[in-house]
Amino acid sequence: MTYQGVLTKMQTELTSPIQYYLVFENDFININQLLNKQIKIEFIKYQCLNCGADRPIYRQGFDKKCFFEIPQAADWIMKPELSKAHLDEEDRDLEYEKKVQLQPHIVYLANSGKVKVGVTRKTQVPTRWIDQGAHEALEIAELPNRYLAGLTEVALKAHVSDKTNWRTMLKNDRTDERLTAWREQLKTYVPDEAKSYIIETNSETVLEFPVLKYPEKPKSLNLIKAQDFKGKLVGVKGQYLIFEDDTVFNVRANEGLVVQLTVL
């Protein structure tokens, strides 16, 4: 069976284990059903997720021109503290920025091998945690806009990491942490203007990933360089496909590539 389409991040469904789907324009694949099967992935061409042009992808699924022009790739996406819509100030497109920035955002703790702090829109819980390969997560605060959430994250990351180590996450090198205890420790560092938004009554969310075998020494597949790859799929975690030979493929990092996927 063969599928072809442009890669976008895998869609997920919070079940036990999590269900993963690759969604193409005219088809979709339930990735969980491919576990223990040989699959082949071939690079066909580029397709910018904004303009559709067959030009090399620069970042986040966009070609270079689009990346530096469209609001979906502005600096405040990666650095929420740079948000300005609450001041009625435009960066690239004020209407879009108000729509995204002026909605509830969650500051959270997630454990994907090491505890980290992060920010996401409330509508992206628990998707964001799944995408990061966290096996447990906890909301710390619900803020009314992206700026205030970013400000809170900046204050907390002086005391806890804001990065995910992808190798540690994929190898499942994990220790279970009491995230509620972490929240108690970090509360004092939350900025005064955000303290009233702290959440104290919820419990941790536990996530189970569909993995038959974790890689001992994960090596990342560069599909553009290799052009194609064939292997037995043994797991999915975060946005990574995990193969039996320890090769891993980051679907999200390859958004904008048109691929052909064949189940052998």
C-alpha positions in Angstrom: 0.0 0.0 0.0 1.4 3.4 -1.0 0.5 6.9 0.2 1.9 10.3 -1.0 1.5 13.7 0.4 3.2 16.7 2.1 4.4 16.1 5.6 2.8 18.1 8.5 3.1 17.2 12.1 1.3 14.0 13.1 -2.2 14.4 14.5 -2.8 12.7 17.8 -5.5 11.3 20.0 -5.1 10.9 23.8 -5.8 7.3 24.3 -3.7 4.6 26.0 -1.5 4.3 24.1 -1.7 7.6 22.1 -3.0 7.2 18.6 -1.0 8.8 15.8 -2.1 9.9 12.3 -0.3 11.2 9.3 -2.8 13.3 7.4 -2.3 14.0 3.7 -4.5 16.0 1.4 -6.6 13.1 0.2 -5.8 10.4 2.7 -4.6 9.6 6.2 -2.6 6.8 7.9 -3.1 5.5 11.4 0.6 5.1 12.3 -0.1 2.7 15.2 -1.3 0.1 12.7 2.1 0.2 11.0 4.0 -1.0 14.1 6.1 -4.1 13.4 5.8 -3.5 9.7 8.5 -2.7 7.1 7.9 0.7 5.6 9.7 2.8 3.0 9.8 6.6 2.9 10.9 8.4 -0.2 11.6 12.2 -0.7 9.7 13.5 -3.7 10.0 17.3 -3.6 9.4 20.4 -1.4 6.0 22.1 -0.9 6.0 25.2 1.3 3.1 24.9 3.8 2.2 28.6 3.1 2.6 29.2 -0.7 3.0 25.6 -2.0 6.1 26.4 -3.9 8.7 23.7 -4.6 11.5 25.5 -2.9 13.8 24.3 -0.2 12.2 24.4 3.2 13.9 26.9 5.5 12.2 26.4 8.9 8.8 25.3 10.3 7.7 23.9 6.9 8.1 27.3 5.1 10.4 28.4 2.4 12.8 31.2 3.2 10.7 34.0 1.7 7.5 33.0 3.5 9.4 32.3 6.8 10.4 36.0 7.0 7.1 37.4 5.9 4.1 35.5 7.4 2.8 35.9 10.9 2.8 32.1 11.6 6.6 32.3 11.7 7.2 35.5 13.6 9.6 35.6 16.5 6.8 35.6 19.1 5.8 32.1 18.1 9.0 30.7 19.6 9.4 33.5 22.2 6.0 34.3 23.6 7.3 37.1 25.8 7.8 39.1 22.5 4.0 39.2 22.0 2.5 42.7 21.5 -1.1 42.2 20.5 -2.3 43.1 24.0 -0.7 46.5 23.4 -2.5 46.7 20.0 0.9 46.7 18.3 1.4 44.9 15.1 4.4 42.7 14.3 3.4 41.2 10.9 -0.4 40.9 10.9 -2.3 42.4 13.9 -5.5 40.6 13.1 -3.8 37.2 13.2 -1.7 38.1 16.2 -4.8 39.2 18.2 -6.5 35.9 17.3 -3.6 33.8 18.5 -2.1 35.8 21.3 -5.2 37.1 23.0 -6.6 33.8 24.2 -5.9 31.6 27.3 -2.4 30.2 27.5 -1.1 27.5 29.8 2.3 27.5 31.5 3.1 23.9 32.3 5.7 21.5 33.5 6.5 18.4 31.4 8.8 15.4 32.1 10.3 13.8 29.0 13.4 12.6 30.8 14.0 15.9 32.6 11.5 18.4 34.0 11.0 21.4 31.7 8.7 24.5 31.7 6.8 25.5 28.6 3.9 27.6 27.2 1.1 26.6 24.9 -2.4 27.8 24.0 -5.0 26.2 26.2 -6.6 24.6 23.1 -3.3 22.7 22.5 -3.4 20.8 25.8 -2.5 17.9 25.8 -1.3 17.9 22.2 1.8 20.0 23.0 2.8 17.5 25.7 2.4 14.6 23.3 4.5 16.4 20.7 7.3 16.8 23.2 7.3 13.1 24.2 6.5 13.9 27.8 5.4 10.9 29.9 3.9 13.2 32.5 2.8 16.8 32.6 1.1 19.4 34.8 -0.5 22.8 34.3 1.0 25.5 36.5 -1.0 28.5 35.5 -3.6 29.6 33.0 -2.9 33.1 31.7 -5.3 35.4 29.7 -2.8 36.1 26.9 0.4 34.9 25.3 2.6 37.8 26.6 1.8 37.1 30.2 2.4 33.4 29.7 5.7 34.1 28.1 6.7 36.4 30.9 6.0 33.7 33.4 8.0 31.1 31.4 11.0 33.4 31.3 10.9 33.9 35.1 10.6 30.1 35.7 13.3 29.0 33.2 15.9 30.6 35.4 15.1 27.8 37.8 14.1 24.9 35.5 15.0 23.9 32.0 12.9 25.0 29.0 14.4 22.5 26.6 13.7 18.9 25.7 16.7 16.6 25.1 15.4 14.5 22.1 17.9 11.7 22.6 17.0 11.3 26.3 13.3 11.4 25.4 13.6 8.8 22.7 15.8 6.4 24.8 13.1 6.7 27.5 15.8 7.5 30.1 13.3 8.7 32.6 12.7 9.2 36.3 9.2 9.9 37.5 9.0 13.3 39.2 6.4 14.8 41.6 5.4 17.6 39.4 3.1 19.0 42.0 6.1 19.4 44.3 8.0 21.2 41.5 5.0 23.5 41.1 5.2 24.3 44.8 8.9 25.1 44.6 8.4 27.3 41.5 5.4 29.3 42.6 7.5 31.8 44.4 9.2 32.7 41.1 6.0 33.4 39.2 5.8 37.2 38.4 3.5 39.1 40.7 1.1 40.0 37.8 0.7 36.3 37.0 0.4 34.9 40.6 -3.4 35.1 40.6 -3.5 32.7 37.7 -1.7 29.9 39.3 -3.6 26.5 39.2 -3.3 24.5 42.4 -6.1 21.9 42.3 -5.2 19.8 39.3 -3.2 16.6 39.1 -0.6 15.3 36.7 -1.5 13.9 33.2 0.2 10.6 32.4 0.9 9.8 28.8 1.6 6.4 27.2 3.3 6.1 23.8 3.0 3.3 21.3 6.6 2.0 21.4 7.6 -1.6 21.1 11.4 -1.0 21.4 13.2 2.2 22.4 16.4 3.1 20.5 19.7 2.6 22.5 21.6 5.1 20.3 19.1 7.1 18.3 20.4 8.4 15.0 18.4 11.0 13.1 17.3 10.3 9.4 18.1 13.2 7.0 15.6 12.2 4.3 16.8 15.0 1.8 20.3 13.7 2.0 19.4 10.0 1.9 16.5 10.4 -0.5 14.8 7.3 0.8 14.8 5.0 3.8 13.5 1.5 4.5 13.0 -0.1 7.9 10.8 -1.8 10.5 8.7 0.7 12.5 8.9 -0.2 16.2 7.5 3.0 17.9 6.2 6.5 17.8 7.1 9.1 20.5 6.8 12.8 20.4 6.8 13.6 16.7 9.4 10.8 15.9 9.0 7.6 14.1 11.3 5.0 15.7 12.8 2.1 13.6 14.3 -1.2 14.6 17.9 -0.2 13.7 17.7 2.9 16.0 17.0 5.3 13.1 14.5 8.0 14.1 12.6 10.4 11.9 11.3 13.7 13.2 8.1 14.3 11.2 7.6 17.8 12.5 11.2 18.8 11.6 10.5 17.7 8.0 7.2 19.5 7.5 6.9 20.8 3.9 8.5 17.7 2.3 6.4 15.7 -0.1 7.0 12.0 0.6 5.9 8.7 -0.6 5.2 6.2 2.1 5.0 2.5 1.2 3.9 -0.3 3.5 6.0 -3.3 2.3 
